[in-house]
Amino acid sequence: MRYLLTCNPGLEDVTGREASEEIPGARLIEERRGRGRIIIEAPPHVEEHLYRMRSIHSAALLLAEETVGYTRQALELIEEITRESGVHRFIPWSSAFAVRGERIGEGHEYTSVDVARHVGKAVQEAYEAEYGLKPEVRLESPGVSILAEIDDDLFRLGVYLIGERSWHRRGYRVYDHPAALKPSLAYGLLRLAGARDNATILDPMCGGGTVAVEAAYLYEDARIVCVDKNPRHVKGAIMNASAARVEDRIEFYVWDARRLEELLGPGSVDYVASNPPYGIRLGSPRSVRTLYSDFIPSLYKVMASGGRASLVTTESAYLAGLARRAGFRIAHVRKVRHGDLWVSLLVLEKP
């Protein structure tokens, strides 16, 4: 069977690797780079494995995938594909359903609302033809949620497996930092840094503590350190860690990331994953660069030889220059989606 997994755009390969690790027999079929989508092939009934994944936003059993084009004639083809897909058989007797339409790309003569409406019509017709009645459409709290997605000229139809609410919205986020990092992106930062158990993992600008909490879920025997100079954020990070029931696994400090070696000692940290402030948070690009110019030398001092740090930033060229001058090697660079922005993710390595 085929499954569509959505994730943070730019981390499709990370999600693919996690799927192969968590889902027995899973095989990657396709990565839609920059779209936040992968398709895997796996045995049926994978829900329990999907619930353990940290990088996905949603998952759907994929029932149809066909090219339909950009013109309004595509809507008739979408209805036909829906009727033949058997998606109506996933709606239990007397249960309600909803269609969640999404359109990716430009140049279409129809909207996501058009797609959802035509899919819903075809589902009701197919259900009535087979069972003799029309199922109820309920947009709020439906029994079954149907995925109807247009990706350029490609139509995908499926049934959501772990709920339609984005899986990155972890229940432990009781304190909402004003520039919070998605947990799925925090997971990606940790994986790309190469973090592992029996090591020291640091977030030197931890905000609400998302990276630290995700690290605590992933690495049972690691030393996890959460640092921020704002006492309010550290208190919020402790609240989030407590809600996640991992507060006893994390060390919390109110401290300036520009003096890390004074707190933790030189060469004491193996892996760093962090979301340093951007200009919108500090007020100007000059403030960002001033912070980075003081932070990067301290980061180099506190890291062990062979250690790696993954950072997201809008000032990638400037940060990379500082890192090289400090002695780091730039091990990896990529673009990822963070909220409404495409930012750079840099992995630095200390020789």
C-alpha positions as CSV (number, residue, x, y, z in Angstrom):
1,M,0.0,0.0,0.0
2,R,1.1,3.6,-0.6
3,Y,1.1,6.4,2.0
4,L,1.5,10.1,1.6
5,L,3.5,11.7,4.5
6,T,3.7,15.4,4.8
7,C,6.6,17.1,6.6
8,N,8.5,20.4,7.0
9,P,9.5,21.5,3.4
10,G,13.2,21.0,3.0
11,L,13.4,18.0,5.3
12,E,11.8,15.4,3.0
13,D,14.9,13.2,3.1
14,V,15.0,13.3,6.9
15,T,11.3,12.1,7.0
16,G,12.2,9.4,4.4
17,R,14.9,8.0,6.7
18,E,12.7,8.1,9.7
19,A,10.0,6.2,7.9
20,S,12.4,3.5,6.9
21,E,13.5,3.3,10.6
22,E,10.1,3.3,12.2
23,I,7.9,1.5,9.7
24,P,8.7,-2.2,9.1
25,G,9.0,-2.9,5.4
26,A,8.7,0.7,4.3
27,R,10.2,1.7,1.0
28,L,10.6,5.2,-0.3
29,I,8.8,5.8,-3.6
30,E,9.1,9.5,-4.2
31,E,10.3,12.7,-2.5
32,R,8.8,16.0,-3.5
33,R,11.7,18.3,-2.6
34,G,10.6,21.6,-1.3
35,R,6.9,20.5,-1.2
36,G,7.1,18.8,2.2
37,R,5.8,15.5,0.8
38,I,7.1,11.9,0.5
39,I,5.4,8.8,-0.7
40,I,6.3,5.4,0.8
41,E,5.2,1.9,0.1
42,A,4.5,-0.2,3.2
43,P,2.3,-3.0,4.6
44,P,-1.3,-2.1,5.8
45,H,-2.1,-1.0,9.3
46,V,0.9,1.2,9.9
47,E,-0.8,3.7,12.2
48,E,1.0,2.6,15.4
49,H,4.3,3.2,13.7
50,L,3.2,6.6,12.3
51,Y,2.3,7.8,15.8
52,R,5.9,7.3,16.8
53,M,7.3,9.4,14.0
54,R,8.6,12.9,15.0
55,S,9.1,14.5,11.6
56,I,5.7,14.1,10.0
57,H,2.8,16.6,10.0
58,S,0.2,14.2,8.6
59,A,-0.2,10.8,7.0
60,A,-2.8,9.5,4.5
61,L,-3.4,6.2,2.8
62,L,-3.0,7.1,-0.8
63,L,-5.8,5.7,-3.0
64,A,-5.3,7.6,-6.3
65,E,-2.6,9.7,-7.9
66,E,-3.2,10.9,-11.5
67,T,-2.3,13.8,-13.7
68,V,-5.4,16.0,-14.3
69,G,-4.0,19.3,-15.7
70,Y,-4.6,22.9,-14.9
71,T,-7.8,23.7,-16.7
72,R,-11.3,23.5,-15.3
73,Q,-11.8,20.3,-17.2
74,A,-9.7,18.7,-14.5
75,L,-12.6,18.9,-12.1
76,E,-14.6,16.4,-14.2
77,L,-11.6,14.0,-14.2
78,I,-11.2,14.4,-10.5
79,E,-14.8,13.4,-10.0
80,E,-14.3,10.3,-12.1
81,I,-11.1,9.3,-10.3
82,T,-12.8,9.8,-6.9
83,R,-15.8,7.6,-7.9
84,E,-13.5,4.8,-9.1
85,S,-11.1,5.0,-6.1
86,G,-13.3,3.3,-3.5
87,V,-12.7,6.1,-1.0
88,H,-16.4,6.0,-0.1
89,R,-15.9,2.6,1.4
90,F,-13.8,4.1,4.2
91,I,-16.8,6.0,5.5
92,P,-18.6,3.8,8.2
93,W,-22.3,3.4,8.2
94,S,-24.1,6.6,9.5
95,S,-20.8,8.4,9.9
96,A,-20.0,11.9,8.5
97,F,-17.1,12.9,6.3
98,A,-15.2,16.0,5.2
99,V,-12.9,16.7,2.3
100,R,-9.8,18.8,2.9
101,G,-8.7,20.3,-0.4
102,E,-5.3,21.8,-0.9
103,R,-3.7,23.2,-4.0
104,I,0.1,23.6,-4.5
105,G,1.6,25.5,-7.4
106,E,0.2,28.2,-9.7
107,G,-1.6,28.5,-13.0
108,H,-4.7,26.6,-12.1
109,E,-8.2,27.6,-13.4
110,Y,-9.7,26.1,-10.2
111,T,-9.3,26.5,-6.5
112,S,-8.8,24.1,-3.6
113,V,-12.4,24.7,-2.7
114,D,-13.5,23.6,-6.2
115,V,-11.5,20.4,-5.8
116,A,-13.0,19.7,-2.3
117,R,-16.5,20.3,-3.6
118,H,-16.2,18.0,-6.6
119,V,-14.6,15.3,-4.6
120,G,-17.3,15.5,-2.0
121,K,-20.0,15.3,-4.7
122,A,-18.4,12.2,-6.2
123,V,-18.0,10.5,-2.8
124,Q,-21.7,11.0,-2.0
125,E,-22.7,9.7,-5.4
126,A,-20.5,6.6,-5.1
127,Y,-21.7,5.9,-1.5
128,E,-25.4,6.3,-2.5
129,A,-24.9,4.0,-5.6
130,E,-23.5,1.3,-3.4
131,Y,-25.3,1.7,-0.1
132,G,-28.5,3.5,-1.0
133,L,-28.0,6.7,1.0
134,K,-25.9,9.8,1.0
135,P,-23.4,10.2,3.9
136,E,-23.4,13.5,5.8
137,V,-20.8,16.1,5.1
138,R,-19.6,17.6,8.4
139,L,-16.7,20.1,8.3
140,E,-16.2,20.1,12.1
141,S,-15.1,16.8,13.8
142,P,-16.0,14.5,10.9
143,G,-15.7,10.7,11.3
144,V,-13.5,10.5,8.3
145,S,-11.3,13.1,6.7
146,I,-10.4,12.8,3.0
147,L,-7.3,14.3,1.5
148,A,-7.8,15.9,-2.0
149,E,-4.6,17.5,-3.1
150,I,-3.5,19.2,-6.3
151,D,0.3,19.3,-6.6
152,D,0.9,21.3,-9.9
153,D,-1.1,19.1,-12.3
154,L,-1.1,16.0,-10.1
155,F,-4.2,15.0,-8.2
156,R,-3.8,12.9,-5.0
157,L,-6.7,11.3,-3.2
158,G,-6.4,9.6,0.2
159,V,-7.8,9.1,3.7
160,Y,-6.1,10.6,6.7
161,L,-4.8,8.0,9.2
162,I,-3.6,9.9,12.3
163,G,-6.0,12.8,12.2
164,E,-6.0,15.8,9.9
165,R,-4.6,18.2,12.6
166,S,-1.0,18.7,11.9
167,W,1.0,16.2,13.9
168,H,3.8,18.8,14.6
169,R,1.4,20.5,17.1
170,R,2.7,18.6,20.1
171,G,0.5,18.6,23.2
172,Y,3.4,19.7,25.4
173,R,3.5,23.3,24.0
174,V,1.9,25.0,27.0
175,Y,4.2,27.9,26.8
176,D,4.2,29.5,23.3
177,H,7.4,31.3,22.5
178,P,6.9,34.2,20.2
179,A,9.2,32.7,17.6
180,A,8.6,29.0,18.4
181,L,10.4,26.3,16.3
182,K,8.2,23.6,14.9
183,P,9.0,20.3,16.7
184,S,9.3,18.6,13.4
185,L,12.0,21.1,12.4
186,A,13.7,20.7,15.8
187,Y,13.8,16.9,15.1
188,G,15.4,17.7,11.7
189,L,18.0,19.9,13.3
190,L,19.0,17.1,15.7
191,R,19.1,14.4,13.0
192,L,21.2,16.6,10.6
193,A,23.6,17.4,13.4
194,G,24.1,13.7,13.9
195,A,23.1,13.8,17.6
196,R,23.2,10.5,19.4
197,D,22.9,9.0,22.9
198,N,25.7,9.1,25.5
199,A,26.6,12.6,24.3
200,T,26.1,16.2,25.4
201,I,23.4,18.0,23.3
202,L,23.0,21.8,23.7
203,D,20.5,24.4,22.5
204,P,22.2,27.7,23.5
205,M,19.2,29.9,22.6
206,C,16.5,27.5,23.6
207,G,13.4,29.8,23.7
208,G,10.5,27.5,24.6
209,G,12.7,24.5,24.8
210,T,11.4,22.6,21.8
211,V,14.8,21.3,20.7
212,A,15.6,20.1,24.2
213,V,12.2,18.3,24.6
214,E,12.6,16.6,21.2
215,A,16.1,15.5,22.2
216,A,14.8,14.1,25.4
217,Y,12.3,12.0,23.5
218,L,15.0,10.7,21.1
219,Y,18.1,10.1,23.3
220,E,17.5,8.4,26.6
221,D,21.1,8.5,27.8
222,A,22.2,11.9,26.5
223,R,23.0,15.0,28.6
224,I,20.7,17.7,27.3
225,V,21.3,21.3,28.1
226,C,18.8,24.1,27.5
227,V,20.2,27.7,27.7
228,D,18.6,31.1,27.2
229,K,19.4,34.5,28.6
230,N,15.8,35.4,29.0
231,P,14.5,34.1,32.4
232,R,10.9,34.1,31.1
233,H,11.8,31.8,28.2
234,V,13.7,29.5,30.5
235,K,10.7,29.3,32.8
236,G,8.5,28.6,29.7
237,A,10.9,25.9,28.5
238,I,10.7,24.2,32.0
239,M,6.9,24.4,31.7
240,N,7.0,22.7,28.3
241,A,9.4,20.0,29.4
242,S,7.2,19.4,32.5
243,A,4.1,19.0,30.2
244,A,6.2,16.5,28.1
245,R,7.3,14.7,31.3
246,V,10.9,15.1,30.5
247,E,11.9,18.0,32.8
248,D,14.2,15.7,34.8
249,R,16.1,14.8,31.7
250,I,17.1,18.4,30.8
251,E,19.4,20.9,32.5
252,F,18.1,24.5,32.3
253,Y,20.2,27.6,32.6
254,V,19.6,31.4,32.3
255,W,22.8,32.3,30.5
256,D,24.2,34.3,27.7
257,A,25.1,32.2,24.6
258,R,28.0,34.5,23.9
259,R,29.8,33.1,27.0
260,L,29.0,29.3,26.8
261,E,32.5,28.1,27.7
262,E,32.2,29.9,31.1
263,L,29.1,27.9,31.9
264,L,29.9,24.5,30.5
265,G,33.6,24.4,30.0
266,P,35.7,24.3,26.8
267,G,35.2,21.3,24.6
268,S,32.3,20.0,26.6
269,V,29.5,19.8,24.0
270,D,29.2,17.2,21.3
271,Y,26.1,18.4,19.4
272,V,24.3,21.7,19.1
273,A,20.8,22.3,17.5
274,S,19.4,25.8,17.7
275,N,17.2,28.5,16.2
276,P,19.1,31.7,16.7
277,P,17.2,35.0,16.5
278,Y,16.5,36.6,13.1
279,G,16.3,40.3,12.3
280,I,12.5,40.4,12.9
281,R,13.1,39.3,16.5
282,L,16.1,41.5,17.2
283,G,15.0,44.6,15.3
284,S,17.6,44.8,12.5
285,P,20.1,42.7,10.5
286,R,22.9,44.7,12.2
287,S,21.7,43.4,15.6
288,V,21.7,39.8,14.3
289,R,25.2,40.1,12.9
290,T,26.4,41.6,16.2
291,L,25.0,38.7,18.1
292,Y,26.4,36.1,15.7
293,S,29.9,37.7,15.7
294,D,30.0,37.1,19.5
295,F,28.2,33.8,19.6
296,I,30.1,31.8,17.0
297,P,33.5,32.1,18.7
298,S,32.0,31.0,22.0
299,L,30.2,28.1,20.2
300,Y,33.6,27.0,18.8
301,K,35.2,27.1,22.2
302,V,32.5,25.0,24.0
303,M,32.3,22.3,21.3
304,A,34.4,19.1,21.4
305,S,36.6,18.1,18.5
306,G,34.4,16.4,15.9
307,G,31.3,18.0,17.3
308,R,28.6,19.3,14.9
309,A,26.1,22.2,15.2
310,S,23.0,22.7,13.1
311,L,21.6,26.2,13.0
312,V,18.8,27.9,11.1
313,T,19.3,31.5,9.9
314,T,18.4,34.1,7.4
315,E,22.0,35.4,7.4
316,S,23.6,32.3,6.0
317,A,26.5,33.9,4.2
318,Y,27.5,36.0,7.1
319,L,27.2,33.2,9.6
320,A,29.1,30.8,7.4
321,G,31.9,33.4,7.1
322,L,32.1,33.8,10.9
323,A,32.1,30.0,11.3
324,R,35.0,29.5,8.9
325,R,37.0,32.2,10.6
326,A,36.4,30.6,14.0
327,G,37.7,27.3,12.7
328,F,34.5,25.4,11.8
329,R,34.1,23.4,8.6
330,I,30.7,24.0,6.8
331,A,29.5,20.4,6.5
332,H,26.1,21.0,5.0
333,V,23.8,23.7,3.8
334,R,20.1,23.5,2.7
335,K,16.9,25.6,2.5
336,V,14.1,24.8,4.9
337,R,10.7,26.3,5.5
338,H,10.3,27.9,8.9
339,G,6.8,29.4,9.3
340,D,6.3,31.7,6.4
341,L,10.0,32.0,5.6
342,W,12.5,29.9,3.6
343,V,15.6,30.0,5.8
344,S,19.1,28.4,5.5
345,L,20.0,25.4,7.7
346,L,23.8,25.2,8.2
347,V,25.6,22.3,9.8
348,L,29.0,23.3,11.2
349,E,31.7,20.8,12.2
350,K,34.6,21.4,14.5
351,P,37.8,19.6,13.3
